[in-house]
Amino acid sequence: MRIGSAWWNCEDTLHERRRRPGSASLPDDELVTQMHEDLYDGMAPEIAEGTLLLLDRGWAPDRVLNDALVEAMRIVGIDFRERHPLRPAKCSSPPTR
């Protein structure tokens, strides 16, 4: 699978990470919360692991997408907007002489 400019070997990488203790033992709601935090922190392998775990638990792909991934991106967007308000171009460019 190609993500950005990197190639991932999903079969090897994700299945190896899925064996890691911790996330697999979390209940669904705690796993989703952990995924929100991991996505916020840019932890792509952990997000892939959580996605596979939820799918293995019988979650439909659209539920994983909406409840875990899109919701996490919404949180990132809100924080970004609050920390980095959009400014008109004329306000952010250096003065000219």
C-alpha positions as CSV (number, residue, x, y, z in Angstrom):
1,M,0.0,0.0,0.0
2,R,1.3,3.5,-0.8
3,I,0.7,6.2,1.8
4,G,2.2,9.5,0.7
5,S,5.7,8.8,-0.5
6,A,6.2,5.7,1.5
7,W,5.4,2.1,0.6
8,W,4.1,-0.2,3.4
9,N,4.1,-3.9,3.4
10,C,0.7,-4.3,5.2
11,E,0.9,-8.1,5.6
12,D,4.2,-8.0,7.5
13,T,4.1,-4.7,9.3
14,L,0.5,-4.5,10.5
15,H,0.1,-8.2,11.5
16,E,3.3,-8.0,13.5
17,R,2.1,-4.9,15.3
18,R,-1.2,-6.4,15.9
19,R,0.5,-9.0,18.2
20,R,1.7,-6.2,20.4
21,P,0.1,-6.3,23.9
22,G,-1.9,-3.4,25.1
23,S,-4.2,-2.1,22.5
24,A,-5.7,-5.6,21.8
25,S,-6.9,-5.8,25.4
26,L,-8.6,-2.4,25.4
27,P,-12.5,-2.3,25.2
28,D,-13.7,-0.7,22.0
29,D,-14.4,2.7,23.5
30,E,-11.0,3.0,25.1
31,L,-9.3,1.8,21.9
32,V,-11.1,4.5,19.9
33,T,-10.0,7.1,22.4
34,Q,-6.5,5.8,22.1
35,M,-6.7,6.0,18.3
36,H,-7.8,9.7,18.6
37,E,-4.8,10.4,20.7
38,D,-2.5,8.4,18.4
39,L,-3.8,10.2,15.3
40,Y,-3.3,13.5,16.9
41,D,0.3,12.6,17.7
42,G,0.9,11.3,14.1
43,M,1.4,7.7,15.1
44,A,0.5,6.0,11.7
45,P,1.5,2.4,12.7
46,E,-0.7,2.6,15.8
47,I,-3.6,3.9,13.8
48,A,-3.2,1.0,11.3
49,E,-3.1,-1.4,14.2
50,G,-6.2,0.0,15.8
51,T,-8.1,0.0,12.5
52,L,-7.3,-3.7,12.1
53,L,-8.3,-4.5,15.6
54,L,-11.7,-2.8,15.2
55,L,-12.3,-4.5,11.9
56,D,-11.4,-7.9,13.5
57,R,-13.9,-7.1,16.2
58,G,-16.6,-6.9,13.6
59,W,-16.8,-3.1,13.1
60,A,-18.0,-2.2,9.7
61,P,-15.4,-0.2,7.7
62,D,-17.7,2.9,7.6
63,R,-18.0,2.8,11.4
64,V,-14.2,2.6,11.8
65,L,-13.8,5.5,9.4
66,N,-16.5,7.7,10.9
67,D,-16.2,6.9,14.6
68,A,-12.5,6.5,14.9
69,L,-10.7,8.2,12.1
70,V,-12.8,11.1,10.9
71,E,-13.7,12.0,14.5
72,A,-10.0,12.1,15.4
73,M,-9.3,14.4,12.4
74,R,-12.2,16.6,13.5
75,I,-10.5,17.0,16.9
76,V,-7.1,17.8,15.1
77,G,-8.9,20.4,13.0
78,I,-10.5,22.1,15.9
79,D,-7.2,22.3,17.8
80,F,-5.4,23.6,14.7
81,R,-8.0,26.3,14.1
82,E,-7.8,27.5,17.7
83,R,-4.0,27.6,17.7
84,H,-3.5,28.8,14.2
85,P,-6.4,31.2,13.2
86,L,-6.5,32.0,9.5
87,R,-5.3,35.5,8.7
88,P,-5.9,37.5,5.5
89,A,-2.8,37.4,3.3
90,K,-2.3,41.2,3.6
91,C,-2.0,40.8,7.4
92,S,0.6,38.1,7.3
93,S,2.9,39.4,4.5
94,P,5.9,41.5,5.4
95,P,5.5,45.3,4.8
96,T,6.9,46.6,1.5
97,R,8.8,49.8,1.0
